Amino acid sequence: MSTDLAALYDAYRQWIAGRRLPLAWADLERIDRNLEAMAQRAAGRPIRIASKSLRCPELILRVLEHPAYRGVLGFTPGEAAFLHEHFGIDDIVVAYPNVDAAELEAALDRIEVGANITLMVDSIEHVERIGALAFARSLDVPVCLDVDMSLSVVPLRAAFGGIGRDTLPTSLLHFGVRRSPVTEVEDARAIGQAVHRTRGVRLEGVMGYEAQIAGLPDRTGRWVFDRIVRQLKKRSIGLVRTRRKAIVDALRTDGHPIRFVNGGGTGSLESTAGDPSVTEVSAGSGVFVPTSFDGFDSFRHEPAAGFVLPVVRRPTDSIVTCLGGGYIASGAADPSRLPSPYLPAGLSLLEAEGAGEVQTPLQVPPGLELGIGDPVFFRHCKAGELCERFDALTLLADGRVVGEAKTYRGLGQTFL
């Protein structure tokens, strides 16, 4: 274990001594440094904080105190209504379409009393559903158009180039996530026309999230795959800018009062902020820095949140077993979705067992002594899903525990 990590483990261990485990932790000093680092990377573009990566109102409010962060990128209309009603958080763009009438009505309740909440659309049906509910209340509701930024057909050989090119298949791939059906100017204009003819809605925003740049690491340990990904990410930047600009220009030409153009995420702050058509960028995972962001080449932020499990067994001299730990992240099921032991350094999951529902065994390296009751600090693969497992985050700063911050779960809320 390196000296720095050994000292960090000793410090964290002292700070949480006597507290009931498992618990979730957040280091406020590291969070503040991460916020400043992301602000520097955004180079003056306002950052809209992605609430799904935090799921903790107290920390969302802390982020919004930083001058570089303006507004929230939410994930459901009900969440947006909750944040506005109970915490006074305003300027919320709901990042995903929602067709549940009760969810939409909750957001409209807040809009009716002055909240600035923008709902997401990517189909004519979305526009018509929101419009019908809004018109019944004599409201004029802002909506944002979600534009797909993936590359749906990329020749693998052309994308890779160089070494091994002749050995690669000629098949095509989809580079990005399956998100919005809006990929061309014509698609966007068709939905824009639907907005023009639908009472109760107005088109004020465009969002183009380039997931293949923002969320895909440069290094996974698979050399050929990583080389392909780096080439495709580089190629994507220019194509994304061209598509986003063309759609924004067309919508403005068609008379839509586009107030904001949102793009990017933690992994793409530099390239997204460099797009002249973008007025704001989004980020969230860079606050906590889960393990899914360890493989990016362009930046390094500090791990600032995770969970702690107690050692409850020593099956052998080289294995300890922790209580709990099966906090698996969403996404394609593979070992990268597992949480990772962080402190003390050098521990590793057992390939045959992984992180378990009620126990997690760990391989202990030579020279490291862990006894019954000792804490082990873990990092989650994804940021916000950590808070779905715990009622509160134990807040660390100034060499001590400085408080607890209730998560959505601790506040009795489950939005998805």
C-alpha positions in Angstrom: 0.0 0.0 0.0 1.4 3.4 -1.0 2.2 5.9 1.8 -0.6 8.3 0.7 -3.3 5.6 0.5 -2.1 4.1 3.8 -2.4 7.5 5.5 -5.8 8.1 3.9 -7.0 4.7 5.2 -5.8 5.5 8.7 -7.5 8.9 8.6 -10.8 7.7 7.3 -10.8 4.7 9.7 -10.3 7.1 12.7 -13.0 9.5 11.4 -15.7 6.8 11.2 -14.7 4.9 14.3 -17.7 3.8 16.4 -20.2 4.3 13.6 -22.6 1.5 12.4 -21.4 -0.3 9.3 -22.2 -0.6 6.4 -22.3 3.1 5.7 -21.9 5.4 2.7 -19.3 8.2 2.8 -18.6 11.4 1.0 -15.4 13.5 1.3 -16.5 17.1 1.0 -13.0 18.4 0.6 -12.4 16.1 -2.4 -15.8 17.0 -3.8 -15.0 20.7 -3.7 -11.7 20.0 -5.5 -13.5 18.0 -8.1 -16.0 20.7 -8.7 -13.2 23.2 -9.3 -11.4 20.8 -11.6 -14.5 20.3 -13.7 -15.1 24.0 -13.8 -11.6 24.5 -15.2 -12.2 21.8 -17.8 -15.5 23.5 -18.9 -13.5 26.7 -19.7 -16.2 29.1 -18.8 -19.3 27.2 -20.0 -21.9 26.9 -17.3 -22.3 23.4 -15.9 -25.7 21.9 -15.3 -25.4 19.3 -12.5 -26.8 15.9 -13.3 -28.9 15.0 -10.2 -29.0 11.2 -11.1 -25.3 11.1 -10.2 -25.9 12.5 -6.7 -29.4 11.7 -5.6 -28.8 13.8 -2.5 -30.5 17.3 -2.2 -28.0 18.6 0.3 -25.1 17.9 -2.1 -27.0 19.2 -5.1 -27.4 22.5 -3.2 -23.7 22.5 -2.3 -22.7 22.1 -6.0 -25.0 24.9 -7.0 -23.2 27.3 -4.6 -20.2 27.1 -6.9 -20.5 29.9 -9.5 -19.6 27.6 -12.4 -22.7 25.4 -11.8 -26.1 26.6 -12.9 -29.3 24.5 -12.9 -30.0 20.8 -12.6 -30.4 18.1 -15.2 -33.0 15.9 -13.6 -34.2 12.4 -14.5 -38.0 12.4 -13.8 -40.7 15.1 -13.6 -41.6 13.9 -10.1 -38.0 14.4 -9.0 -38.0 17.9 -10.5 -41.2 18.7 -8.6 -39.8 17.3 -5.4 -36.6 19.3 -5.6 -38.4 22.5 -6.3 -41.1 22.1 -3.7 -39.0 20.9 -0.8 -35.6 22.4 -1.5 -36.3 25.5 -3.6 -34.1 24.1 -6.4 -35.1 25.7 -9.7 -34.0 25.7 -13.4 -34.4 22.0 -13.9 -34.3 20.3 -17.2 -35.7 16.8 -17.1 -33.3 14.8 -19.2 -35.6 11.9 -20.2 -39.0 11.7 -21.7 -41.8 10.6 -19.4 -45.4 9.7 -20.3 -46.8 9.0 -16.8 -49.7 11.5 -16.3 -49.1 11.7 -12.5 -45.4 12.5 -13.0 -46.2 15.2 -15.6 -48.9 16.7 -13.5 -46.6 16.9 -10.5 -44.2 19.0 -12.6 -47.0 21.1 -14.0 -48.1 21.8 -10.4 -44.7 23.4 -9.8 -44.6 25.2 -13.1 -48.0 26.7 -12.2 -46.5 28.3 -9.2 -43.5 29.7 -11.0 -41.0 26.9 -11.3 -38.6 26.8 -14.2 -38.9 23.2 -15.2 -38.3 22.0 -18.8 -39.6 18.7 -20.0 -37.9 16.4 -22.5 -39.3 15.3 -25.8 -38.1 13.3 -28.8 -41.4 12.4 -30.5 -44.6 14.0 -31.6 -46.5 11.9 -29.1 -44.4 13.3 -26.3 -45.3 16.8 -27.5 -49.0 16.1 -27.7 -49.3 14.4 -24.3 -47.5 17.3 -22.5 -49.5 19.8 -24.6 -52.8 18.3 -23.7 -52.1 18.4 -20.0 -50.6 21.9 -20.1 -53.4 23.4 -22.2 -56.0 22.1 -19.8 -54.3 24.3 -17.2 -53.8 27.2 -19.5 -50.0 26.8 -19.2 -47.3 27.3 -21.8 -44.7 24.7 -20.9 -41.1 24.7 -22.1 -39.8 21.5 -23.7 -36.4 20.4 -24.8 -35.6 18.3 -27.8 -33.3 15.3 -27.2 -31.1 14.8 -30.3 -29.3 11.5 -30.7 -25.5 12.0 -30.9 -24.5 8.4 -31.6 -22.8 7.2 -34.8 -25.2 4.5 -36.1 -23.0 3.2 -38.9 -19.2 3.3 -38.6 -17.0 1.2 -40.8 -14.8 -0.7 -38.3 -11.7 -0.8 -40.6 -11.9 2.9 -41.3 -12.4 3.8 -37.7 -9.4 1.7 -36.5 -6.8 2.3 -39.2 -3.1 1.4 -38.7 -1.9 -1.8 -37.1 -4.0 -4.8 -37.7 -6.4 -3.0 -40.0 -6.6 -5.9 -42.6 -7.6 -8.4 -39.9 -10.7 -6.4 -38.8 -14.2 -7.3 -39.9 -15.9 -5.2 -42.5 -19.1 -5.1 -40.4 -20.7 -1.9 -39.2 -21.3 -0.9 -35.6 -23.4 1.5 -33.5 -21.1 3.7 -31.6 -23.1 5.4 -28.8 -26.2 4.6 -26.8 -29.7 3.9 -28.1 -31.4 7.1 -27.1 -33.4 9.5 -29.2 -34.9 8.7 -32.6 -34.0 12.2 -33.7 -30.8 12.0 -35.7 -31.3 14.3 -38.7 -32.4 17.9 -39.3 -35.6 16.6 -40.8 -36.5 14.6 -37.7 -36.0 17.7 -35.5 -38.0 19.9 -37.8 -40.9 17.5 -37.8 -41.1 17.6 -34.0 -40.6 21.3 -34.1 -43.6 21.7 -36.4 -45.6 19.6 -33.9 -44.7 22.0 -31.2 -45.8 24.9 -33.3 -49.3 23.4 -33.9 -49.7 22.1 -30.3 -51.1 24.5 -27.7 -49.5 24.4 -24.3 -45.9 23.9 -25.3 -42.9 25.8 -26.6 -39.6 24.5 -27.7 -36.8 26.3 -25.7 -33.9 23.8 -25.6 -31.9 21.2 -27.4 -29.9 18.5 -25.7 -27.3 16.4 -27.5 -25.6 13.9 -25.2 -22.5 12.3 -26.8 -22.4 9.3 -24.6 -19.7 7.6 -26.7 -17.3 10.4 -25.7 -18.6 11.4 -22.3 -19.1 8.0 -20.8 -16.8 5.6 -22.5 -13.3 5.2 -21.0 -10.1 5.3 -23.1 -8.6 2.4 -21.2 -10.2 -0.9 -20.3 -7.2 -3.2 -20.5 -8.3 -4.6 -23.9 -5.7 -3.2 -26.3 -7.5 -3.6 -29.6 -10.8 -2.5 -28.3 -9.3 0.5 -26.6 -7.5 1.5 -29.8 -10.7 1.4 -31.7 -12.6 3.4 -29.1 -10.0 6.2 -29.0 -10.1 6.5 -32.8 -13.9 6.5 -32.8 -14.1 9.1 -30.0 -11.8 11.4 -31.9 -13.8 11.0 -35.0 -17.1 11.5 -33.1 -16.2 15.0 -31.9 -16.4 16.7 -35.3 -19.5 14.7 -36.4 -21.3 15.5 -33.2 -20.6 19.2 -33.6 -21.8 19.2 -37.1 -25.1 17.5 -36.3 -25.8 19.5 -33.2 -25.2 22.8 -35.0 -27.2 21.9 -38.0 -30.3 21.0 -35.9 -30.0 24.0 -33.7 -29.7 26.4 -36.7 -32.7 24.8 -38.4 -34.9 25.0 -35.3 -34.0 28.7 -34.8 -34.7 29.3 -38.5 -38.1 27.7 -38.0 -38.9 30.3 -35.3 -38.3 28.3 -32.1 -36.9 30.5 -29.2 -34.0 28.1 -28.4 -32.8 29.4 -25.0 -30.2 26.8 -24.3 -28.2 24.0 -26.0 -27.0 21.3 -23.6 -24.4 18.7 -24.2 -21.7 16.5 -22.8 -20.9 14.9 -19.5 -18.0 14.4 -17.1 -16.0 12.5 -19.7 -16.4 15.1 -22.5 -16.3 18.5 -20.8 -13.3 19.8 -22.9 -14.7 18.8 -26.3 -18.3 19.7 -25.6 -17.3 23.1 -24.1 -15.4 23.7 -27.3 -18.5 23.4 -29.5 -19.7 26.9 -30.4 -23.3 25.8 -30.6 -23.4 24.6 -27.0 -24.5 27.1 -24.3 -24.0 24.8 -21.3 -22.5 21.5 -20.5 -23.7 18.8 -18.0 -21.7 16.8 -15.5 -22.5 14.7 -12.4 -20.3 11.7 -12.0 -17.2 13.9 -11.7 -18.4 15.0 -8.2 -18.1 11.5 -6.7 -15.7 9.9 -9.3 -16.8 6.3 -9.4 -14.6 3.6 -10.9 -16.1 3.9 -14.3 -14.1 7.1 -14.8 -10.7 5.7 -13.9 -9.9 4.8 -17.5 -10.1 8.3 -19.0 -6.9 9.8 -20.4 -7.8 13.5 -20.5 -8.5 14.1 -16.8 -8.0 12.7 -13.3 -10.3 13.6 -10.4 -10.3 12.4 -6.8 -12.5 9.5 -5.6 -14.8 11.3 -3.2 -17.6 8.9 -2.3 -18.2 5.2 -1.6 -19.3 2.8 1.1 -17.7 1.0 4.0 -18.1 -2.6 5.0 -16.9 -4.3 8.2 -14.7 -7.4 8.1 -16.7 -10.2 9.9 -14.8 -13.3 8.9 -11.3 -14.6 8.1 -11.9 -17.9 6.2 -8.1 -18.2 5.6 -5.0 -16.2 6.3 -5.2 -14.6 2.9 -9.0 -13.9 2.7 -11.3 -11.8 4.7 -15.1 -11.6 4.4 -17.1 -8.4 4.6 -20.7 -8.0 5.6 -22.9 -6.9 2.6 -21.5 -5.3 -0.6 -23.5 -6.6 -3.5 -24.1 -3.1 -4.8 -23.9 -3.9 -8.5 -24.2 -1.1 -11.0 -26.6 -1.0 -14.0 -25.4 -1.5 -17.5 -24.2 -4.5 -19.5 -23.5 -7.2 -17.0 -19.7 -7.8 -16.7 -17.1 -7.5 -13.9 -16.7 -3.7 -14.6 -20.2 -3.3 -12.9 -18.9 -4.6 -9.6 -17.8 -2.3 -6.8 -14.1 -2.2 -6.1 -12.3 -2.3 -2.7 -10.4 1.0 -2.3 -8.9 1.2 1.2 -6.8 -0.4 2.4 -5.1 -0.6 -1.0 -4.3 -4.0 -2.5 -7.5 -5.9 -1.7 -9.3 -7.6 -4.6 -12.6 -9.4 -5.2 -12.6 -13.1 -5.7 -13.4 -13.9 -9.3 -15.7 -16.8 -8.4 -17.8 -14.8 -5.9 -17.6 -11.1 -6.7 -19.6 -8.7 -4.5 -22.3 -10.7 -2.6 -25.8 -10.0 -1.4 -24.9 -10.4 2.3 -21.2 -11.1 2.2 -18.2 -10.1 0.1 -14.9 -12.1 0.4 -11.7 -10.3 -0.5 -8.2 -11.5 -1.3 -5.7 -9.9 1.1 -2.2 -9.1 -0.2 0.9 -10.3 1.8 1.9 -7.9 4.5 -1.6 -6.4 5.1 -3.3 -7.3 8.4 -7.1 -7.0 8.7 -9.0 -8.2 11.7 -12.6 -8.8 12.6 -14.4 -5.5 12.8 -11.9 -3.6 10.6 -13.5 -1.3 8.0 -12.9 -1.7 4.2 -13.7 1.2 2.0 -15.2 0.5 -1.4 -15.9 2.6 -4.5 -19.0 2.1 -6.6 -18.9 1.6 -10.4 -21.4 4.4 -11.1 -22.0 7.5 -9.1 -25.7 8.0 -8.2 -26.7 4.4 -7.7 -24.6 4.3 -4.5 -27.3 6.5 -2.9 -30.1 4.1 -3.8 -28.5 1.7 -1.3 -28.2 4.0 1.7 -30.4 6.4 3.6 -27.6 9.0 4.1 -24.1 9.9 3.2 -21.7 10.3 6.1 -19.9 13.6 5.4 -16.2 13.8 6.0 -14.2 17.0 6.2 -11.6 18.8 8.4 -10.3 15.5 9.8 -13.7 14.3 11.1 -17.3 13.4 10.4 -19.1 16.7 10.0 -22.7 15.5 9.5 -25.0 13.3 7.4 -26.8 14.2 4.2 -30.1 12.4 3.5 -30.3 10.7 0.1 -33.5 10.4 -1.9 -34.0 7.0 -0.3 -33.5 8.5 3.2 -36.1 11.1 2.4 -38.6 8.3 1.4 -38.3 9.0 -2.4 -37.9 6.4 -5.1 -38.2 8.1 -8.5 -37.2 5.1 -10.7 
